[in-house]
């Protein structure tokens, strides 16, 4: 699943050992690494795709055959 309609912020950190850590600001669970900055970004895209696909599948499971109410709430 490619997410062409969404923009995500990649936070990339170079470690002391020379590897790169990449995390998505909007999806903190999307956290990965690579030997190069490019590899870390590719891995991050894969992680984002997997997270969004899993969320979509879970949402479909919940809604399939069940009646549910969706409301926005404010946390103070």
Order of alpha helices (4+ residues) and beta strands (2+ residues): beta-beta-beta-alpha
